[in-house]
Amino acid sequence: MRTKTGKVRRKRHKKILSKTKGYRMTKNRLFRVAHEAWMHAGQYAFNHRRRRKSQMKRVWVSRISAAAKNNGTSYSELMKNLKAFGSSINTKMLSEVAFKTPEVFSSIVKQVGGK
């Protein structure tokens, strides 16, 4: 007797079509097009999770740079002085301090040898 994978195929198709709800045009109706769109969406999501990390690092650096300029020093000088001082504060935390509590950031700059 010939098998036509009715249940298996239907389940697989329904799974993909349920994941592509909200996609435009035939990408949420036709299995072949929907499957292709779903695979591409997954690849974009994977790549952009990594891109988001580098974008956040750029935001942190620009925040620290702006706060350092307000305290009369540059970003590169500040980071060099922090390293020489032996500070264990990372870029993310330093940007949070610079953004939320500028007075604490000013004291850090003075402590590590800023102007």
N, C-alpha and C positions, 0 to 999 in steps of 0.2 A: 504494500500500500504506500502511496506517495504522500509525504508530509509537506505541508506548505508553510510551516512556521507561523501559523495564524496568531496564537496567543503570544508567542515570544516577540514577533515582529510588532504586534499592536502595542505591547507593553513598552518596547523600546522606543517606538515612535511617539507614544503618549508622553513618555519621560522627557524626550527632547522638546516636544511641542509645548509642554508645560513650562519648561525652562526658558522658552523664547516668547512667553507672553509679554506683550508690550512692544515687541520689535515691530518695525514698520513694514508695510506692504506684505509680500508673500512670505517674509522671513518668519512670520508666526503661524503660517497656515500649511505650507508645503514642506514635507519632511526634509527633502534633499537640500533645499535652500536654507531651511531652519537649522539643520545640522551644521552646515558650513558657517552660518552666521554665529552659531553658538561656539564653535571651535575658535573662530577668530576673536570673539569677545573674550574668551578665556585667555587667549594669548595676549591680548591688549591689557587685560587685568593683571596678568603676571608681570609684564614689562613695566606697567605704570606703577605697580607697588614699589618697584626698585627706583623708578624715576622720582616718586614722591619723597623718598628718603634723601636724595640729593637736593631736591628743591627745599626741603626743610633745613638742610645744612646751609644752603645759601641764605635763607631767612635768618638763621642764627648768626651767621657771620656779619650780615648787614646790620643787624640790631647791635651787635657788639661794637662794630666799627663806628656807628653813629654815636653810641654812648661814649666810646673812647675819644672821639673828636670833641664831644662836649666837655671832656675832662682834660683836654689839651695834649692828647697823645694819639698815635695812630694804632690801627688794629695790629699791625705786624710788630710794632714795639711792645705793645701790651702783651701779646702772646709770648714774645721772646722773654720779657721780664717775668711773666708767670712761670715759664719753664725753668728759668734760672732760679727763681724763688723756691721751686719745688712744690708748687701748688698742684693739688689733685683734682681741682674743679674742671669739669669738662665743658665743651663749647655750648652744649644745650643748656646746662645749668647756669652758665655765665650769662647767656642771652636772657634767660628767665629773670635773673637778678637785675640785669641792665634794664629790662623792659618794665618790671613790676616795682622794683625798689631802687631808683637811681642813686639815692643817698648811700645805700650799702655798696653799690657798684663803685661809687666815688671813693669810698674808704678802701676798697680792694685795690683800686688803681694807686692810691697814695701808699698803701702798704707794700706793694710790690715794686715801687720805685718809679711811678709815673710822675708827671709834673704837677 
